[in-house]
Amino acid sequence: MQVTSYIFFNGRCAEALSFYEKVLGAKIEQKMTYGESPAAAHMADTPPGHIIHARFRIGASTILASDGDTPPQAARFSLCIHAGDAGEAERVFAGLAEGGEVRMKMDRTFFAARFGMASDKFGIPWMVICEKENA
């Protein structure tokens, strides 16, 4: 059994995928638009260029995504990136925070060499951590 996050981008999925490729080195494994879907005829009200389903990897993690909309609400989750060293943590955090909102600046904490929290420009909450002191 495994758990995979599925993120809805309210019409900005292609932009988000490009952003994550650039900032996180994400690898897009699958991407289908509503227009390419076998069910396209039944979704005439949806822009055909919007993404109905995508799958991408960040390191060993798989994340699923689409342009579906969700009701606005407070996030009750964060995606957490475990960086291999402090430099990587700083770089990833800065990239994710650009155009977004820093909720806790990247800094040393009692539990990590580096830790910070930010929502990216799509409103997705992230935590970036480098746990090892000598990493």
Secondary structure, DSSP 8 states (H G I E B T S, - for coil): ----EEEE-TT-HHHHHHHHHHHH--EEEEEEETTTSTTGGG-TTS-TTSEEEEEEEETTEEEEEES-----------EEEE-SSHHHHHHHHHHHHTTSEEEEEEE--SS-SEEEEEE-TTS-EEEEEE--TT-
